[in-house]
Amino acid sequence: QVQLVESGGGLVQAGGSLRLSCAASGRTFNKYAMGWFRQAPGKDRDFVAAINWSGSMEYYADSVKGRFTISRDNAKNTVYLQMNSLKPEDTAVYYCAAGVISRATNTYYYWGQGTQVTVSS
């Protein structure tokens, strides 16, 4: 069992930066790939970024490539999402998830409760 808690969301102006953190409980954190997804009101939950168990492989949605960076610290049981050059269209609730690496929600077994990111224009 893995429990995930996101933090670091907030209100930022367009062009600004935020760093999201996702702290995991349990000793099996480093066995799972980690993903970040986001969901805007009235829309589906979309893939943002993913990283494999060792941190050697990263995947990004085209919409965030070059602006967002995913990383993990297995010693701290934490995964991060550094978000730069934020745009109003990045506004959403951001969720972290643990499971099998993919761009699909249904390969992830565990989910956090989400953290709100709002980008003002």
Protein Blocks (a to p, Z undefined) as FASTA:
>chain_A
ZZdddehiacddehiacddddddedjklmmpccddddddehiacddfbdcdfkopaccdd
fklgokaccdddfklopacdddehiafklgccdddddddddfbfklpfbdcebjaddddZ
Z
